[in-house]
Amino acid sequence: MRPMPCAAGVLVERTKCSRRGVYYLHRLIEKHGRKGNMMKWKELLNGDCPKRDAHSLQERCDLICPDLPKVL
């Protein structure tokens, strides 16, 4: 079952593994600042996935934020 998106949060899902969660915008701003780089934040979140750098493109796990356009 997919978690419900929160008005003040960003749903984060992985493309090849079952890890997912909601990150709250006010906490992201506190930690990374108002001018924080979303691409760097995405790389940090995806950095510990063992399938992130798989040799085969079909096996690679990436991070997606399907609700990001709704909260920005």
C-alpha positions as CSV (number, residue, x, y, z in Angstrom):
1,M,0.0,0.0,0.0
2,R,1.4,3.4,-1.0
3,P,1.7,6.0,1.8
4,M,-0.6,9.0,1.5
5,P,1.3,12.2,0.5
6,C,1.3,14.9,3.1
7,A,0.7,18.6,2.2
8,A,4.0,19.5,3.9
9,G,5.9,16.4,2.8
10,V,7.6,14.8,-0.2
11,L,7.0,11.1,-0.9
12,V,10.2,9.4,-1.9
13,E,10.2,5.9,-3.6
14,R,12.8,3.7,-5.1
15,T,12.4,2.2,-8.5
16,K,13.8,-1.3,-7.8
17,C,13.6,-1.9,-4.1
18,S,10.8,-1.5,-1.6
19,R,12.3,1.4,0.4
20,R,10.1,4.5,0.6
21,G,9.0,7.3,2.9
22,V,7.9,10.8,3.4
23,Y,10.3,13.7,4.0
24,Y,8.9,16.8,5.6
25,L,9.7,20.1,3.8
26,H,10.3,22.1,7.0
27,R,12.9,19.6,8.1
28,L,14.6,19.5,4.8
29,I,14.8,23.3,4.8
30,E,16.2,23.3,8.4
31,K,18.8,20.8,7.4
32,H,19.8,22.0,3.9
33,G,18.7,25.6,3.9
34,R,16.2,27.4,1.7
35,K,18.6,27.3,-1.2
36,G,19.4,23.7,-0.7
37,N,20.1,21.7,-3.9
38,M,17.4,19.0,-4.4
39,M,19.7,16.9,-6.7
40,K,22.4,16.7,-4.0
41,W,19.7,15.7,-1.5
42,K,18.5,13.0,-3.9
43,E,22.0,11.7,-4.3
44,L,22.5,11.5,-0.5
45,L,19.2,9.6,-0.1
46,N,20.0,7.1,-2.9
47,G,23.7,6.7,-1.8
48,D,23.2,3.6,0.3
49,C,21.2,1.5,-2.1
50,P,23.3,-1.5,-3.3
51,K,21.5,-1.5,-6.7
52,R,22.3,2.2,-7.3
53,D,25.4,1.5,-9.5
54,A,24.4,-1.8,-11.0
55,H,26.1,-2.6,-14.3
56,S,22.8,-3.3,-16.1
57,L,20.5,-0.3,-16.6
58,Q,17.5,-2.6,-16.1
59,E,18.8,-3.5,-12.6
60,R,19.7,0.1,-11.4
61,C,17.6,1.5,-8.5
62,D,16.8,5.2,-8.7
63,L,15.0,7.5,-6.4
64,I,11.8,9.2,-7.5
65,C,9.7,11.9,-5.9
66,P,6.2,11.6,-7.6
67,D,4.6,14.2,-5.4
68,L,7.3,16.9,-5.7
69,P,5.6,19.0,-8.3
70,K,2.5,19.1,-6.1
71,V,4.3,20.5,-3.0
72,L,6.5,23.1,-4.8
